[in-house]
């Protein structure tokens, strides 16, 4: 509650922007008009895992929204092929435009095609801009041709012929050889206006080949937020300088044969690791470390062998660093997972949860059984150089700083709660407590604590205990048993590599994943985060939905939607689809189910769109307006402040500036 003096000072500050009753009243009228507009469309995506081409296509087609609008606008006035051509043109204007021009037999046909295409794009732009103010649309226009586009989009025809007016402008654009530029600008404007806000619900990195290109696209996006996934935070820790996070990132990257992501994408040299692998693992059995085959990566046998040797070298180094962090962070409750301390090197066995299991691979050339978790001088030199390389990558630092600026562990937006993984729970449905530094955290408090600690790992002063503790915590978020970003009992990397018994490979899911099928659990979580009402939902990813087995992404009586359906190609066989996305428009919430995407080249050449199915999850009882959103609440608060300012002017508490 502000004191009267504080209120007066705030009114005086507001008066600098609105110096008269007329100015303040005009702003109230403007905001009230905005509140009556339909809410903008929100687009939700999750678990992109480096699949840049599929991500770009779904971003460009807005999960089918743009094709739907093309069909509405053109209807029977265009053939199905013409509508497909126009859709692909909107998605990839610079690539599709030259191909479409080549299909025109002569100059006259090309001129007519230009005219038809420009008029169709103008109609499409007018349709997608209908729920935006003219000033907002103007702000989205390119400067070099914005005034012409503004005329095309906002002209009124009460006093003149529409076709004649449009025709004159379009003919001038063609005559002065500006048609290509205007087509490209109109296509980009359609995509810009079709979706107001993009939500990425975690896991941009790993498995797929180009997470760096995904991050570049997100940085260029007009409005995006990110809820960190466990694959994201471990990269954030690597960029911060955590040796363990660096080793973990490299282990996963090499397991999927994505060294190019590191070397070419981020300019991080792997030569130190390559030399270590050649020196110690050239004669080692690396059959269990052969990377996943992906035709998009270098599958030359010689390269695969080199990658497998580096994979084994960094994995052993990672296990050493894990044991060190486990020893200095007892709050992580990971005692028993320091496996290098639990191996009987003479017998070739390991203690796994109190059971003695034979090792599938007993070759540890860099491990001293007397001190198994100590790095050799060569390993220390290698990890030091790799840490420096990660810190020195300007592109990686740019991407991680963006993740911190636009991201968080969770987000509440327009009645929806977004988080990547799980809210840790006990078997009987209570929020599980996790103790750090003697204090217990659960539910929303645990999420807030995790967010603070994750930022500490990057922003605390270099060399400080807080910085190291924060970096250790970023690794914990990657694989800790009560990490909201992980949500399983353990990450069984060691077991899957070294122990034959498949029972040891099981990663037991948090009780959350069983309980979330009940509406009461979803309601409890929403209340914990301060959300309630028919329109509120939880949106998360992390665990691929096995649609091929009949599993539904909609849980908790419709209160929770899991949108990890297998964007990553490595999951397509398990899920039977290629990902889910959500679209939240002014009419409600729709789930989009996508089939696999072959390639950008095929999409451009053959107009091959991603086959998608749309299903309404929630239909709003009336059209949702800006007034019903978080933005609307802020604008309504602004109106209340402006009304107080008007009253202050009228009571003489503040003098109008009438000069």
Secondary structure, DSSP 8 states (H G I E B T S, - for coil): ---HHHHHHHHHHHHHHS-SHHHHHHHHHHHHHHHTSB---EEEE---TT-HHHHHHHHHHGGGHHHHHHHHHHGGGS-HHHHHHHHHHHHTHHHHHHHHHHT--SHHHHHHHHHHHHHHHHHHHHHHTTTS-HHHHHHHS-TTTHHHHHHHHH---SSS-HHHHHHHHHHHHHHTT-HHHHHHHHHHHHHHHH-SEEEE-S--SSSSS-HHHHHHHHHHSSSEEEE--HHHHHHHHHHHT-HHHHHHHHHHHHHTT-HHIIIIIS----HHHHHHHHHHSTTS--GGG-----TTS---HHHHHHHHHHHHHHHHHHHHHHHHHHHH-GGG--TT--GGGGEETTTTEEEETTEEEE-S----TT--GGGTTS--HHHHHHHHHHHHHHHH-HHHHHHHHHHHHHEESEEEETTEEEESS---B-TTSSB--EEETTEEE-HHHHHHHHHHHHHHHHHS-TTSHHHHHHHHHHHHHHH-TT-TTT-BS---HHHHHH---GGGG---B-THHHHTTSHHHHHHHHHHTT--STT-EEEE-SS---GGGT--SEEGGGTEEE--S--SGGGHHHHSSS-EEEEEETTEEEEEEE-----HHHHHHH-----EEEEEEEE-SS--BGGGSHHHHHHHHHHHHHHHHHHHHHTTSS-----
